[in-house]
Amino acid sequence: MAQNNRGMPLFKIRLTNERGFTYKDIKKDIPVVLIYFSPTCDHCEAFARELVKHEKALQKKQIVMVCWEDLNQAKQFDTAFKLSSHSNIKIGSEGYSFTVQKYFNIQHYPFIAFYDSRGQLVKTVDGVSRQPSKLVSAIINF
């Protein structure tokens, strides 16, 4: 299946619970926020701290957090912020496939792609130069 610049990248990740999760597992008819992060990134840590403060406002969105680092690093990040304890948040590693990273040519973290309920890309945000609270507000208001 060919990828285009409007649809979801055809990713496969290993979740922090060791299960597989792919673009095919995205629920239909619900907006998706795809976040590319690094478990060792200070900006990503600040963003995650802000994100979990607003769990109720984020419940009607699917949030998929992807990194490329070792799954153990993703697990440590997940444990620190209890992200996967929220039913609408999936977090894991794509490993060295770099499917998502290459699809968007990601240079900085966190990187956020917003997809509408039809699975079409609406916008992307490179979060490194933005305040975590403004990034979370953008997700809430999407």
C-alpha positions in Angstrom: 0.0 0.0 0.0 1.5 3.3 -1.0 1.8 6.1 1.5 0.8 9.6 0.7 1.3 12.9 2.5 -2.3 13.1 3.6 -2.8 9.7 5.2 -1.4 7.8 8.2 2.2 6.4 7.9 2.1 2.6 7.7 3.8 2.1 11.0 4.3 -0.9 13.2 5.4 -0.4 16.8 6.0 -2.5 19.9 4.0 -1.2 22.8 5.5 -0.9 26.3 3.3 -3.9 27.2 5.2 -5.9 24.5 2.2 -6.1 22.2 2.3 -5.1 18.6 0.3 -2.1 17.4 0.0 -0.8 13.8 -1.7 1.8 11.8 -4.4 -0.8 11.2 -5.3 -0.8 14.9 -6.3 2.9 14.9 -10.0 3.2 15.7 -12.1 4.6 12.9 -14.1 7.8 13.3 -12.0 9.3 16.2 -9.3 12.0 15.8 -5.8 10.7 16.1 -2.8 12.6 17.5 0.5 10.9 16.5 3.4 12.0 18.7 7.0 11.2 17.8 9.2 11.6 20.9 12.4 10.7 22.4 12.5 9.2 26.0 15.7 11.1 26.7 14.4 14.5 25.4 13.9 17.2 28.0 11.2 18.8 25.9 9.4 15.5 25.6 9.5 15.0 29.4 8.0 18.4 30.0 5.4 17.8 27.3 4.4 14.4 28.9 4.1 16.0 32.3 1.7 18.5 30.9 -0.2 15.9 28.8 -1.1 13.8 31.8 -2.5 16.8 33.7 -5.3 17.0 31.1 -6.4 13.4 30.7 -10.1 14.2 30.9 -9.9 16.8 28.1 -8.0 14.3 25.9 -10.3 11.3 26.3 -12.1 11.7 22.9 -8.8 11.5 21.0 -6.6 8.6 20.2 -3.0 9.4 21.1 -0.2 7.3 19.7 3.3 8.0 21.0 6.1 6.6 18.9 9.9 6.6 19.5 12.7 4.8 17.8 14.8 4.1 20.8 15.1 0.8 22.6 11.8 -0.4 24.0 13.2 -0.4 27.6 13.7 3.4 27.3 10.1 3.8 26.1 9.0 1.6 29.1 10.9 3.8 31.5 9.3 6.9 30.0 5.9 5.3 30.2 6.5 4.3 33.8 7.6 7.8 34.8 4.5 9.4 33.3 2.0 6.5 33.5 0.9 7.2 29.9 -0.3 3.7 29.0 -2.5 3.7 32.1 -4.8 5.9 30.0 -7.0 3.8 27.6 -6.7 6.3 24.8 -2.9 6.5 24.8 -0.7 3.9 23.1 3.1 4.3 23.6 5.9 2.3 22.0 8.9 2.0 19.8 9.2 1.6 16.0 12.7 0.5 16.5 15.2 1.1 13.6 12.5 1.0 10.9 12.2 4.8 11.2 8.9 4.5 9.3 7.3 7.5 11.1 10.5 9.5 11.3 11.1 9.1 7.5 7.5 9.7 6.6 7.5 13.2 8.2 11.3 13.8 8.0 11.3 14.5 11.7 14.2 16.5 12.9 13.1 17.6 16.4 11.0 16.2 19.3 8.3 16.2 20.2 6.7 16.1 16.7 2.9 16.0 16.5 0.7 15.1 13.6 -3.0 15.7 13.9 -5.4 13.4 11.9 -9.2 14.0 11.7 -11.8 11.3 12.3 -11.5 10.3 8.6 -7.8 9.6 9.0 -6.7 12.6 7.0 -3.7 14.7 8.1 -4.8 18.1 9.2 -1.5 19.6 10.4 1.8 18.9 12.0 3.7 20.7 14.8 7.3 20.6 15.6 7.2 21.0 19.4 10.8 21.7 20.3 10.4 25.5 20.3 6.9 25.6 21.8 5.8 25.6 25.4 4.4 22.2 26.5 1.2 23.8 27.8 0.6 25.3 24.3 1.2 21.9 22.7 -1.3 20.2 25.0 -3.8 23.1 24.4 -3.4 22.5 20.6 -4.3 18.8 21.2 -7.2 19.6 23.4 -8.6 22.1 21.0 -8.1 19.9 17.9 
